[in-house]
Amino acid sequence: MTLDQVEAQMKARAMQFSGLNARVKFDFGSAGSLFLDGKASPPAVSREGTDPDTTLIISLPDFVKLSQGQLAPTMAFMMGKLKVQGNMGVAMKLSNMLED
């Protein structure tokens, strides 16, 4: 799955991020980044953003597995596949929202 496809999927599911009340940067390394503005109503997903409350650093393939339920967020974190910078509480809340 490409960054464009992940962005489209997240935009289609943006309403599930209502109540997050935080800005999150998804850093996919060389594949690029996406920003989720959970403070906006409705929540917005874009390639540009500023001042995230939390940054999740994960490879794009691992993020796809995570969003499809093939990789548990806690396991990804423990294995070093997912790194969190900033507010860990936001990351934990987000992990529940990403599950289908």
Order of alpha helices (4+ residues) and beta strands (2+ residues): alpha-beta-beta-beta-beta-alpha-alpha-beta-alpha
